[in-house]
Amino acid sequence: MSTQTLSTTFIAIVALHALWCVLARQVSDGIVGKVIYITIAISGFAIVTRAEAVYITPTVAGVTFHGALALAGLRHWFVANHWPIVKGWLCRYLHCEQCLNNTKEADKT
């Protein structure tokens, strides 16, 4: 894969994550946060669909930055949607003390 393809893929992931942040109820960042996310989504869409892709080549540092930003977005999506289920499964499977203590405290109330 070329750096251009990787960069475009990562920017598309960031733009999709920003759009998800605008539309999802799990993200409660207020009006200002929603405006910031929609700005990121629109600018990411503009970058991905640009016609002059041949003339602008990203650097390795730029592609790394886009990749890290895309991974942060994917992590945010995972934590907002799937982490409580995974955490519950891990606590039941590992029988960790912290989870057992939280369960005992919840039973007391």
BELNOR-V234826 format. One record per pair of residues at least 12 apart in sequence whose C-alpha atoms are under 10 Angstrom apart, sorted by the first residue. I is the first residue (numbers start at 1). J is the second residue. D is the distance in whole Angstrom. If there is no record, write none. Layout:
i:I j:J d:D
i:I j:J d:D
This chain:
i:2 j:57 d:10
i:2 j:58 d:10
i:3 j:57 d:8
i:3 j:58 d:7
i:3 j:59 d:7
i:3 j:60 d:7
i:3 j:62 d:9
i:3 j:63 d:7
i:3 j:64 d:9
i:4 j:53 d:8
i:4 j:54 d:9
i:4 j:56 d:8
i:4 j:57 d:6
i:4 j:58 d:6
i:4 j:59 d:9
i:4 j:60 d:10
i:4 j:63 d:8
i:5 j:48 d:10
i:5 j:53 d:10
i:5 j:57 d:10
i:5 j:58 d:10
i:5 j:63 d:9
i:6 j:58 d:9
i:6 j:63 d:7
i:6 j:64 d:9
i:6 j:66 d:9
i:6 j:67 d:8
i:7 j:47 d:10
i:7 j:48 d:9
i:7 j:57 d:9
i:7 j:58 d:7
i:7 j:59 d:9
i:7 j:60 d:9
i:7 j:62 d:8
i:7 j:63 d:5
i:7 j:64 d:8
i:7 j:65 d:9
i:7 j:66 d:6
i:7 j:67 d:7
i:8 j:44 d:9
i:8 j:45 d:10
i:8 j:47 d:8
i:8 j:48 d:6
i:8 j:49 d:9
i:8 j:50 d:10
i:8 j:53 d:9
i:8 j:58 d:10
i:8 j:63 d:9
i:8 j:66 d:9
i:8 j:67 d:10
i:9 j:48 d:8
i:9 j:63 d:10
i:9 j:66 d:9
i:9 j:67 d:9
i:9 j:70 d:9
i:10 j:44 d:10
i:10 j:48 d:9
i:10 j:63 d:8
i:10 j:64 d:9
i:10 j:65 d:9
i:10 j:66 d:6
i:10 j:67 d:5
i:10 j:68 d:9
i:10 j:69 d:8
i:10 j:70 d:6
i:10 j:71 d:9
i:11 j:40 d:10
i:11 j:41 d:9
i:11 j:43 d:9
i:11 j:44 d:6
i:11 j:45 d:8
i:11 j:46 d:10
i:11 j:47 d:8
i:11 j:48 d:7
i:11 j:63 d:9
i:11 j:65 d:10
i:11 j:66 d:6
i:11 j:67 d:8
i:11 j:69 d:8
i:11 j:70 d:7
i:12 j:41 d:9
i:12 j:44 d:6
i:12 j:45 d:7
i:12 j:46 d:10
i:12 j:47 d:9
i:12 j:48 d:6
i:12 j:49 d:9
i:12 j:66 d:10
i:12 j:70 d:8
i:13 j:41 d:10
i:13 j:44 d:9
i:13 j:45 d:10
i:13 j:66 d:9
i:13 j:67 d:9
i:13 j:69 d:9
i:13 j:70 d:6
i:13 j:71 d:9
i:13 j:73 d:8
i:13 j:74 d:8
i:14 j:37 d:10
i:14 j:40 d:8
i:14 j:41 d:7
i:14 j:44 d:7
i:14 j:45 d:9
i:14 j:66 d:8
i:14 j:67 d:9
i:14 j:68 d:10
i:14 j:69 d:7
i:14 j:70 d:5
i:14 j:71 d:8
i:14 j:72 d:9
i:14 j:73 d:6
i:14 j:74 d:8
i:15 j:37 d:9
i:15 j:38 d:9
i:15 j:39 d:9
i:15 j:40 d:6
i:15 j:41 d:4
i:15 j:42 d:7
i:15 j:43 d:8
i:15 j:44 d:5
i:15 j:45 d:6
i:15 j:46 d:10
i:15 j:47 d:10
i:15 j:48 d:9
i:15 j:70 d:9
i:15 j:73 d:9
i:16 j:37 d:10
i:16 j:40 d:9
i:16 j:41 d:7
i:16 j:42 d:10
i:16 j:44 d:8
i:16 j:45 d:9
i:16 j:70 d:9
i:16 j:73 d:9
i:16 j:74 d:10
i:17 j:37 d:9
i:17 j:40 d:9
i:17 j:41 d:8
i:17 j:70 d:8
i:17 j:72 d:9
i:17 j:73 d:6
i:17 j:74 d:7
i:17 j:75 d:10
i:17 j:76 d:9
i:17 j:77 d:7
i:18 j:34 d:9
i:18 j:36 d:9
i:18 j:37 d:5
i:18 j:38 d:6
i:18 j:39 d:8
i:18 j:40 d:6
i:18 j:41 d:5
i:18 j:42 d:9
i:18 j:44 d:9
i:18 j:73 d:8
i:18 j:77 d:10
i:19 j:34 d:9
i:19 j:37 d:7
i:19 j:38 d:6
i:19 j:39 d:9
i:19 j:40 d:8
i:19 j:41 d:6
i:19 j:42 d:9
i:19 j:44 d:10
i:20 j:37 d:9
i:20 j:38 d:9
i:20 j:41 d:9
i:20 j:73 d:10
i:20 j:77 d:8
i:21 j:33 d:9
i:21 j:34 d:7
i:21 j:36 d:10
i:21 j:37 d:7
i:21 j:38 d:8
i:21 j:41 d:9
i:21 j:73 d:9
i:21 j:76 d:9
i:21 j:77 d:8
i:22 j:34 d:5
i:22 j:35 d:8
i:22 j:36 d:9
i:22 j:37 d:6
i:22 j:38 d:6
i:22 j:41 d:9
i:23 j:37 d:10
i:23 j:38 d:10
i:24 j:77 d:10
i:24 j:80 d:10
i:24 j:81 d:10
i:25 j:80 d:10
i:26 j:77 d:9
i:26 j:80 d:6
i:26 j:81 d:8
i:27 j:76 d:10
i:27 j:77 d:9
i:27 j:80 d:8
i:87 j:99 d:9
